[in-house]
Amino acid sequence: MVVLLFGMIQLSTAQQVVDKEITFTSADGKITYGGTLSMPAGKGKFPAAIIVSGTGKQDRDGLMAGHKIFLDISTALVNGGFAVLRLDDRGVGKTTGNYQTATTADFADDALLAVKYLQGIKEVNPKKIGLIGHSEGGAAMSIAAAKSKQVAFLVSLSGLAMNGFDALISQNEKLVNESKLPDYDKARSNEINALMFKTAFKYADSANMETKLNETYAIWKVKDDAYFKTLNIEFDHFRFPVYSYVNYAIGPWYRYFIQYDARKTMAKIKVPVLAINGDKDNYVVPEANLSNWKNYIAAGGNKKVETHLIKNVNHLLLPCQICDQAEIPKIKESVAPEILQIIITWLNKTIK
């Protein structure tokens, strides 16, 4: 068991932990949230953190590709003297609601409801409750902290700090450019992705967004067919999933996300922030996002931001060697110990 003491990681028997199965409901009573509140045993007013998940339906443990990411983080924090609340996402486990109709703003509101719930727990210090956001959770927690003074701190783990449109462009370009596609198909993929994203952004609030996306694709397809003939290649293996993309893009989450303004939102954050990214992250471009965590928040007058770029760590905070998607299920290690150490050290000096 990993225990973090005075900023050092040591192997030791974990201290006694109290795990409580909890539920609370939204103000309108439409959603019941289920989760686990973990705390050190004994009396006290513990600082507390709420884990805010990223894109895709996830359970409270953050089970992804065989790794329980959120449980690993929670275990380290509780051993370090903090309370941690982990929630099932909407429509997962003990939490009701419809994930497909929710937006990043809704996830921010979910986090603020969790803050309010923890403020009523006697073992929790109501003035020292913060959010830990992974991936899209970085954007959700930023929205939450920008609109509420009840959030005491933020910890970003592979967290998004870019405008939604820019994030979609950069993420897809990185995935395409690092793929095994031939160069001509990489260029075609990047071109149609950019065209579709720009159209989606322009018509995100429009009722005819679907029509405009299909028109954009049809015009590009004529041009692209003519281009492919000039390559003198017998078979064209390139396919853009236009039907599935359009159906996804016209949904509420995508319409909101592509318009998300990180610069405007993050300038309103006034609390201490820790941001950590792995340098092998293929989903949230590490250098650009870490820079934004500092610069966008500083633009609003808050200089209390610390950033770390960790070598040979992927999007799920796992140590990696090849560092592609296929490797993740094969990785035996849990969250990189260096990351856990940084979080505990920062929380001790900043919050505790």
C-alpha positions as a Markdown table, in Angstrom:
| # | Residue | x | y | z |
|---|---|---|---|---|
| 1 | Met | 0.0 | 0.0 | 0.0 |
| 2 | Val | 1.3 | 3.4 | -0.9 |
| 3 | Val | 1.3 | 6.0 | 1.9 |
| 4 | Leu | 2.4 | 9.6 | 1.4 |
| 5 | Leu | 4.0 | 11.3 | 4.4 |
| 6 | Phe | 5.7 | 14.7 | 4.3 |
| 7 | Gly | 5.9 | 14.6 | 0.5 |
| 8 | Met | 7.7 | 11.2 | 0.5 |
| 9 | Ile | 6.2 | 8.0 | -0.8 |
| 10 | Gln | 6.8 | 5.0 | 1.5 |
| 11 | Leu | 5.6 | 1.4 | 1.6 |
| 12 | Ser | 3.5 | 1.0 | 4.8 |
| 13 | Thr | 0.3 | -0.4 | 6.1 |
| 14 | Ala | -2.5 | 1.9 | 5.3 |
| 15 | Gln | -4.2 | 3.8 | 8.1 |
| 16 | Gln | -7.8 | 2.8 | 8.9 |
| 17 | Val | -10.2 | 4.2 | 6.4 |
| 18 | Val | -13.9 | 4.8 | 6.7 |
| 19 | Asp | -15.9 | 4.2 | 3.4 |
| 20 | Lys | -19.5 | 5.4 | 3.3 |
| 21 | Glu | -22.0 | 4.6 | 0.6 |
| 22 | Ile | -23.8 | 7.9 | 0.1 |
| 23 | Thr | -26.6 | 9.4 | -2.0 |
| 24 | Phe | -28.0 | 12.8 | -2.5 |
| 25 | Thr | -30.5 | 14.4 | -4.9 |
| 26 | Ser | -30.6 | 17.3 | -7.3 |
| 27 | Ala | -32.7 | 20.4 | -6.2 |
| 28 | Asp | -35.5 | 19.4 | -8.5 |
| 29 | Gly | -35.4 | 15.8 | -7.3 |
| 30 | Lys | -34.9 | 14.5 | -10.9 |
| 31 | Ile | -31.4 | 13.0 | -10.3 |
| 32 | Thr | -30.1 | 10.8 | -7.5 |
| 33 | Tyr | -26.3 | 10.7 | -7.1 |
| 34 | Gly | -24.6 | 7.7 | -5.7 |
| 35 | Gly | -21.0 | 7.4 | -4.6 |
| 36 | Thr | -18.4 | 6.6 | -2.0 |
| 37 | Leu | -17.1 | 9.0 | 0.6 |
| 38 | Ser | -13.8 | 7.9 | 2.0 |
| 39 | Met | -12.2 | 9.4 | 5.1 |
| 40 | Pro | -9.5 | 8.8 | 7.6 |
| 41 | Ala | -10.8 | 7.1 | 10.7 |
| 42 | Gly | -11.1 | 9.2 | 13.8 |
| 43 | Lys | -12.5 | 12.6 | 14.6 |
| 44 | Gly | -11.6 | 15.7 | 12.7 |
| 45 | Lys | -12.6 | 18.3 | 10.2 |
| 46 | Phe | -10.8 | 16.9 | 7.1 |
| 47 | Pro | -10.1 | 18.9 | 3.9 |
| 48 | Ala | -12.0 | 17.1 | 1.1 |
| 49 | Ala | -11.8 | 16.6 | -2.6 |
| 50 | Ile | -14.4 | 15.6 | -5.1 |
| 51 | Ile | -13.3 | 13.7 | -8.2 |
| 52 | Val | -14.8 | 15.1 | -11.4 |
| 53 | Ser | -14.6 | 12.6 | -14.3 |
| 54 | Gly | -13.8 | 13.1 | -17.9 |
| 55 | Thr | -15.6 | 12.3 | -21.2 |
| 56 | Gly | -17.5 | 9.1 | -21.3 |
| 57 | Lys | -19.7 | 7.3 | -18.7 |
| 58 | Gln | -17.5 | 6.3 | -15.8 |
| 59 | Asp | -18.1 | 4.7 | -12.4 |
| 60 | Arg | -16.9 | 6.1 | -9.1 |
| 61 | Asp | -13.7 | 4.1 | -9.3 |
| 62 | Gly | -12.8 | 5.5 | -12.7 |
| 63 | Leu | -12.5 | 2.0 | -14.2 |
| 64 | Met | -10.8 | 2.5 | -17.6 |
| 65 | Ala | -9.0 | -0.2 | -19.5 |
| 66 | Gly | -8.7 | -2.3 | -16.4 |
| 67 | His | -7.4 | 0.5 | -14.2 |
| 68 | Lys | -9.3 | 2.0 | -11.3 |
| 69 | Ile | -7.8 | 5.5 | -11.7 |
| 70 | Phe | -10.0 | 7.4 | -9.2 |
| 71 | Leu | -9.8 | 4.7 | -6.6 |
| 72 | Asp | -6.0 | 4.9 | -6.7 |
| 73 | Ile | -6.1 | 8.6 | -6.3 |
| 74 | Ser | -8.6 | 8.4 | -3.5 |
| 75 | Thr | -6.6 | 5.8 | -1.6 |
| 76 | Ala | -3.5 | 8.0 | -1.7 |
| 77 | Leu | -5.4 | 11.1 | -0.6 |
| 78 | Val | -7.2 | 9.4 | 2.3 |
| 79 | Asn | -3.9 | 8.0 | 3.5 |
| 80 | Gly | -2.6 | 11.5 | 3.4 |
| 81 | Gly | -5.3 | 12.8 | 5.7 |
| 82 | Phe | -8.0 | 14.0 | 3.2 |
| 83 | Ala | -11.6 | 13.0 | 2.6 |
| 84 | Val | -12.5 | 12.0 | -1.0 |
| 85 | Leu | -15.9 | 11.8 | -2.6 |
| 86 | Arg | -16.1 | 9.6 | -5.8 |
| 87 | Leu | -19.4 | 9.6 | -7.7 |
| 88 | Asp | -20.9 | 7.4 | -10.4 |
| 89 | Asp | -21.6 | 9.5 | -13.5 |
| 90 | Arg | -25.2 | 10.1 | -14.6 |
| 91 | Gly | -26.8 | 6.9 | -15.7 |
| 92 | Val | -24.0 | 4.7 | -14.2 |
| 93 | Gly | -24.2 | 2.6 | -11.1 |
| 94 | Lys | -26.2 | 4.2 | -8.3 |
| 95 | Thr | -26.6 | 7.6 | -10.1 |
| 96 | Thr | -29.7 | 8.2 | -12.2 |
| 97 | Gly | -30.2 | 10.6 | -15.1 |
| 98 | Asn | -29.3 | 10.5 | -18.7 |
| 99 | Tyr | -25.7 | 11.0 | -19.6 |
| 100 | Gln | -26.3 | 11.4 | -23.3 |
| 101 | Thr | -28.4 | 14.6 | -22.8 |
| 102 | Ala | -25.9 | 16.2 | -20.3 |
| 103 | Thr | -23.3 | 18.9 | -21.1 |
| 104 | Thr | -20.0 | 19.9 | -19.5 |
| 105 | Ala | -22.0 | 22.7 | -17.7 |
| 106 | Asp | -24.3 | 20.0 | -16.3 |
| 107 | Phe | -21.3 | 18.1 | -15.0 |
| 108 | Ala | -20.1 | 21.3 | -13.3 |
| 109 | Asp | -23.4 | 21.7 | -11.6 |
| 110 | Asp | -23.2 | 18.0 | -10.5 |
| 111 | Ala | -19.8 | 18.9 | -8.9 |
| 112 | Leu | -21.3 | 21.9 | -7.1 |
| 113 | Leu | -24.1 | 19.7 | -5.7 |
| 114 | Ala | -21.5 | 17.4 | -4.4 |
| 115 | Val | -19.7 | 20.4 | -2.7 |
| 116 | Lys | -23.0 | 21.3 | -1.0 |
| 117 | Tyr | -23.5 | 17.7 | 0.1 |
| 118 | Leu | -20.0 | 17.6 | 1.7 |
| 119 | Gln | -20.6 | 20.9 | 3.5 |
| 120 | Gly | -23.2 | 19.0 | 5.6 |
| 121 | Ile | -20.8 | 16.2 | 6.6 |
| 122 | Lys | -19.6 | 16.8 | 10.2 |
| 123 | Glu | -16.2 | 15.2 | 9.6 |
| 124 | Val | -15.5 | 17.5 | 6.6 |
| 125 | Asn | -14.1 | 21.1 | 6.8 |
| 126 | Pro | -16.8 | 23.0 | 4.8 |
| 127 | Lys | -14.3 | 25.7 | 3.9 |
| 128 | Lys | -11.7 | 23.3 | 2.5 |
| 129 | Ile | -13.6 | 21.4 | -0.2 |
| 130 | Gly | -12.0 | 21.3 | -3.7 |
| 131 | Leu | -12.3 | 19.5 | -7.0 |
| 132 | Ile | -10.0 | 17.1 | -8.8 |
| 133 | Gly | -10.8 | 17.0 | -12.5 |
| 134 | His | -9.6 | 14.5 | -15.0 |
| 135 | Ser | -9.6 | 15.3 | -18.8 |
| 136 | Glu | -12.9 | 17.0 | -19.6 |
| 137 | Gly | -13.3 | 17.1 | -15.8 |
| 138 | Gly | -10.8 | 19.9 | -15.9 |
| 139 | Ala | -13.2 | 22.1 | -17.9 |
| 140 | Ala | -16.2 | 21.1 | -15.7 |
| 141 | Met | -14.4 | 22.0 | -12.5 |
| 142 | Ser | -13.2 | 25.3 | -14.1 |
| 143 | Ile | -16.8 | 26.2 | -14.8 |
| 144 | Ala | -17.8 | 25.2 | -11.3 |
| 145 | Ala | -15.1 | 27.3 | -9.6 |
| 146 | Ala | -15.8 | 30.2 | -11.9 |
| 147 | Lys | -19.5 | 30.4 | -10.8 |
| 148 | Ser | -19.2 | 29.5 | -7.1 |
| 149 | Lys | -17.1 | 30.7 | -4.1 |
| 150 | Gln | -17.7 | 27.4 | -2.3 |
| 151 | Val | -14.8 | 25.7 | -4.2 |
| 152 | Ala | -11.6 | 26.0 | -2.2 |
| 153 | Phe | -9.0 | 24.5 | -4.7 |
| 154 | Leu | -8.6 | 22.8 | -8.0 |
| 155 | Val | -6.4 | 19.9 | -9.1 |
| 156 | Ser | -6.2 | 19.2 | -12.8 |
| 157 | Leu | -5.1 | 15.7 | -13.9 |
| 158 | Ser | -4.7 | 15.6 | -17.7 |
| 159 | Gly | -7.3 | 18.3 | -17.4 |
| 160 | Leu | -8.6 | 20.4 | -20.3 |
| 161 | Ala | -7.7 | 24.1 | -20.4 |
| 162 | Met | -8.5 | 24.9 | -24.0 |
| 163 | Asn | -11.4 | 26.2 | -25.9 |
| 164 | Gly | -13.6 | 23.3 | -27.0 |
| 165 | Phe | -13.1 | 23.9 | -30.7 |
| 166 | Asp | -9.3 | 24.2 | -30.3 |
| 167 | Ala | -9.3 | 21.0 | -28.2 |
| 168 | Leu | -11.1 | 19.0 | -30.8 |
| 169 | Ile | -8.7 | 20.2 | -33.6 |
| 170 | Ser | -5.5 | 19.6 | -31.6 |
| 171 | Gln | -6.7 | 16.2 | -30.2 |
| 172 | Asn | -7.7 | 14.9 | -33.6 |
| 173 | Glu | -4.6 | 16.2 | -35.4 |
| 174 | Lys | -2.4 | 14.6 | -32.8 |
| 175 | Leu | -4.1 | 11.2 | -33.1 |
| 176 | Val | -4.1 | 11.4 | -36.9 |
| 177 | Asn | -0.4 | 12.5 | -37.2 |
| 178 | Glu | 0.8 | 9.8 | -34.9 |
| 179 | Ser | -1.3 | 7.1 | -36.6 |
| 180 | Lys | 0.0 | 4.6 | -39.2 |
| 181 | Leu | -2.0 | 6.1 | -42.0 |
| 182 | Pro | -0.1 | 7.0 | -45.2 |
| 183 | Asp | 0.7 | 10.7 | -45.4 |
| 184 | Tyr | -1.9 | 11.5 | -48.1 |
| 185 | Asp | -4.6 | 10.0 | -45.9 |
| 186 | Lys | -3.4 | 11.9 | -42.9 |
| 187 | Ala | -3.7 | 15.1 | -44.9 |
| 188 | Arg | -7.2 | 14.1 | -46.1 |
| 189 | Ser | -8.3 | 13.3 | -42.5 |
| 190 | Asn | -7.0 | 16.5 | -41.0 |
| 191 | Glu | -8.7 | 18.5 | -43.8 |
| 192 | Ile | -12.2 | 17.0 | -43.4 |
| 193 | Asn | -12.0 | 17.1 | -39.6 |
| 194 | Ala | -11.1 | 20.8 | -39.7 |
| 195 | Leu | -13.9 | 21.5 | -42.2 |
| 196 | Met | -16.5 | 19.7 | -40.1 |
| 197 | Phe | -15.4 | 21.1 | -36.8 |
| 198 | Lys | -15.5 | 24.7 | -38.2 |
| 199 | Thr | -19.0 | 24.1 | -39.6 |
| 200 | Ala | -20.2 | 22.6 | -36.3 |
| 201 | Phe | -18.8 | 25.6 | -34.4 |
| 202 | Lys | -20.5 | 28.1 | -36.8 |
| 203 | Tyr | -23.9 | 26.4 | -36.6 |
| 204 | Ala | -23.7 | 25.0 | -33.0 |
| 205 | Asp | -26.8 | 27.1 | -32.0 |
| 206 | Ser | -28.6 | 26.5 | -35.3 |
| 207 | Ala | -31.6 | 24.2 | -36.0 |
| 208 | Asn | -30.1 | 23.4 | -39.4 |
| 209 | Met | -26.7 | 22.3 | -38.1 |
| 210 | Glu | -27.2 | 18.7 | -39.4 |
| 211 | Thr | -28.0 | 20.0 | -42.9 |
| 212 | Lys | -24.9 | 22.3 | -42.9 |
| 213 | Leu | -22.6 | 19.5 | -41.8 |
| 214 | Asn | -23.9 | 17.1 | -44.5 |
| 215 | Glu | -23.5 | 19.9 | -47.1 |
| 216 | Thr | -19.9 | 20.5 | -46.0 |
| 217 | Tyr | -19.1 | 16.9 | -46.3 |
| 218 | Ala | -20.7 | 16.5 | -49.7 |
| 219 | Ile | -18.8 | 19.5 | -51.2 |
| 220 | Trp | -15.5 | 18.1 | -49.7 |
| 221 | Lys | -16.2 | 14.6 | -51.1 |
| 222 | Val | -16.5 | 15.8 | -54.7 |
| 223 | Lys | -13.2 | 17.7 | -54.3 |
| 224 | Asp | -11.5 | 14.8 | -52.5 |
| 225 | Asp | -12.6 | 12.2 | -55.1 |
| 226 | Ala | -11.0 | 14.2 | -57.8 |
| 227 | Tyr | -7.8 | 14.6 | -55.7 |
| 228 | Phe | -7.6 | 10.8 | -55.1 |
| 229 | Lys | -7.7 | 10.1 | -58.8 |
| 230 | Thr | -4.5 | 12.1 | -59.2 |
| 231 | Leu | -2.7 | 9.8 | -56.8 |
| 232 | Asn | -3.0 | 6.8 | -59.2 |
| 233 | Ile | -3.7 | 4.4 | -56.3 |
| 234 | Glu | -6.0 | 1.5 | -57.2 |
| 235 | Phe | -8.1 | 1.3 | -53.9 |
| 236 | Asp | -9.2 | 4.1 | -51.6 |
| 237 | His | -9.3 | 2.8 | -48.1 |
| 238 | Phe | -10.0 | 6.2 | -46.5 |
| 239 | Arg | -13.4 | 6.6 | -44.9 |
| 240 | Phe | -14.8 | 9.5 | -42.9 |
| 241 | Pro | -17.6 | 8.4 | -40.5 |
| 242 | Val | -20.0 | 11.2 | -41.6 |
| 243 | Tyr | -23.2 | 9.6 | -40.4 |
| 244 | Ser | -22.0 | 8.8 | -36.9 |
| 245 | Tyr | -20.1 | 12.2 | -36.6 |
| 246 | Val | -23.2 | 14.2 | -37.6 |
| 247 | Asn | -25.5 | 12.4 | -35.2 |
| 248 | Tyr | -22.9 | 13.0 | -32.4 |
| 249 | Ala | -22.3 | 16.6 | -33.3 |
| 250 | Ile | -26.0 | 17.7 | -33.2 |
| 251 | Gly | -26.3 | 16.4 | -29.7 |
| 252 | Pro | -26.4 | 18.7 | -26.7 |
| 253 | Trp | -23.0 | 17.8 | -25.3 |
| 254 | Tyr | -21.1 | 18.5 | -28.6 |
| 255 | Arg | -23.0 | 21.7 | -29.3 |
| 256 | Tyr | -22.0 | 23.1 | -25.8 |
| 257 | Phe | -18.5 | 21.8 | -25.8 |
| 258 | Ile | -17.4 | 23.1 | -29.2 |
| 259 | Gln | -18.4 | 26.6 | -28.0 |
| 260 | Tyr | -16.7 | 26.3 | -24.6 |
| 261 | Asp | -14.6 | 29.4 | -23.9 |
| 262 | Ala | -11.8 | 28.3 | -21.6 |
| 263 | Arg | -10.0 | 31.7 | -21.6 |
| 264 | Lys | -13.1 | 33.6 | -20.5 |
| 265 | Thr | -14.1 | 30.9 | -17.9 |
| 266 | Met | -10.7 | 30.4 | -16.3 |
| 267 | Ala | -10.1 | 34.1 | -15.8 |
| 268 | Lys | -12.8 | 33.9 | -13.2 |
| 269 | Ile | -11.0 | 31.2 | -11.1 |
| 270 | Lys | -9.7 | 32.8 | -7.9 |
| 271 | Val | -8.6 | 29.7 | -5.9 |
| 272 | Pro | -5.2 | 27.8 | -5.8 |
| 273 | Val | -4.7 | 25.4 | -8.8 |
| 274 | Leu | -2.4 | 22.5 | -9.3 |
| 275 | Ala | -2.2 | 21.1 | -12.9 |
| 276 | Ile | -0.4 | 17.9 | -13.8 |
| 277 | Asn | -0.1 | 16.4 | -17.3 |
| 278 | Gly | 1.9 | 13.4 | -18.6 |
| 279 | Asp | 4.1 | 14.2 | -21.6 |
| 280 | Lys | 2.7 | 11.2 | -23.5 |
| 281 | Asp | -0.9 | 12.3 | -23.3 |
| 282 | Asn | -2.5 | 11.7 | -26.7 |
| 283 | Tyr | -5.8 | 13.3 | -25.9 |
| 284 | Val | -5.1 | 16.5 | -23.9 |
| 285 | Val | -2.1 | 18.2 | -25.5 |
| 286 | Pro | 0.1 | 18.6 | -22.4 |
| 287 | Glu | 2.3 | 21.6 | -23.0 |
| 288 | Ala | -0.4 | 23.8 | -24.5 |
| 289 | Asn | -2.9 | 22.9 | -21.7 |
| 290 | Leu | -0.4 | 23.4 | -18.9 |
| 291 | Ser | 0.4 | 26.8 | -20.3 |
| 292 | Asn | -3.2 | 27.7 | -20.4 |
| 293 | Trp | -3.8 | 26.7 | -16.8 |
| 294 | Lys | -1.3 | 29.4 | -15.8 |
| 295 | Asn | -1.9 | 32.1 | -18.4 |
| 296 | Tyr | -5.7 | 32.0 | -18.6 |
| 297 | Ile | -6.1 | 32.1 | -14.8 |
| 298 | Ala | -3.3 | 34.7 | -14.4 |
| 299 | Ala | -5.3 | 36.9 | -16.8 |
| 300 | Gly | -7.9 | 37.2 | -14.1 |
| 301 | Gly | -5.3 | 38.2 | -11.5 |
| 302 | Asn | -4.8 | 34.8 | -9.9 |
| 303 | Lys | -1.1 | 33.7 | -9.8 |
| 304 | Lys | -1.7 | 30.8 | -7.4 |
| 305 | Val | -1.1 | 28.1 | -10.1 |
| 306 | Glu | 1.5 | 25.3 | -10.0 |
| 307 | Thr | 2.0 | 23.1 | -13.1 |
| 308 | His | 4.0 | 19.8 | -13.6 |
| 309 | Leu | 4.8 | 17.9 | -16.8 |
| 310 | Ile | 5.6 | 14.3 | -15.9 |
| 311 | Lys | 7.8 | 12.2 | -18.2 |
| 312 | Asn | 6.6 | 8.9 | -19.8 |
| 313 | Val | 3.1 | 9.2 | -18.4 |
| 314 | Asn | -0.1 | 8.9 | -20.5 |
| 315 | His | -3.6 | 10.4 | -20.4 |
| 316 | Leu | -4.7 | 8.0 | -17.7 |
| 317 | Leu | -1.7 | 9.0 | -15.5 |
| 318 | Leu | -0.1 | 5.7 | -15.9 |
| 319 | Pro | 3.6 | 5.1 | -16.5 |
| 320 | Cys | 4.0 | 3.9 | -20.1 |
| 321 | Gln | 6.7 | 2.8 | -22.6 |
| 322 | Ile | 5.1 | 2.7 | -26.0 |
| 323 | Cys | 2.4 | 5.1 | -24.8 |
| 324 | Asp | -0.3 | 4.3 | -27.3 |
| 325 | Gln | -3.9 | 3.3 | -26.7 |
| 326 | Ala | -3.2 | -0.4 | -27.3 |
| 327 | Glu | -0.6 | -0.5 | -24.5 |
| 328 | Ile | -2.9 | 0.7 | -21.7 |
| 329 | Pro | -4.6 | -2.6 | -20.8 |
| 330 | Lys | -1.2 | -4.2 | -20.7 |
| 331 | Ile | 0.2 | -1.7 | -18.1 |
| 332 | Lys | 0.6 | -3.3 | -14.7 |
| 333 | Glu | 1.3 | -0.2 | -12.7 |
| 334 | Ser | -1.4 | 2.1 | -11.3 |
| 335 | Val | -1.3 | 5.9 | -11.2 |
| 336 | Ala | 2.3 | 7.1 | -11.3 |
| 337 | Pro | 3.6 | 7.5 | -7.7 |
| 338 | Glu | 5.3 | 10.8 | -8.7 |
| 339 | Ile | 1.9 | 12.3 | -9.4 |
| 340 | Leu | 0.4 | 11.1 | -6.2 |
| 341 | Gln | 3.4 | 12.6 | -4.3 |
| 342 | Ile | 3.0 | 15.9 | -6.0 |
| 343 | Ile | -0.7 | 16.1 | -5.2 |
| 344 | Ile | -0.2 | 15.3 | -1.5 |
| 345 | Thr | 2.7 | 17.7 | -1.2 |
| 346 | Trp | 0.8 | 20.5 | -2.8 |
| 347 | Leu | -2.4 | 19.9 | -0.8 |
| 348 | Asn | -0.4 | 19.9 | 2.5 |
| 349 | Lys | 1.3 | 23.2 | 1.8 |
| 350 | Thr | -1.6 | 24.9 | 0.1 |
| 351 | Ile | -4.8 | 23.7 | 1.8 |
| 352 | Lys | -4.0 | 21.7 | 4.9 |
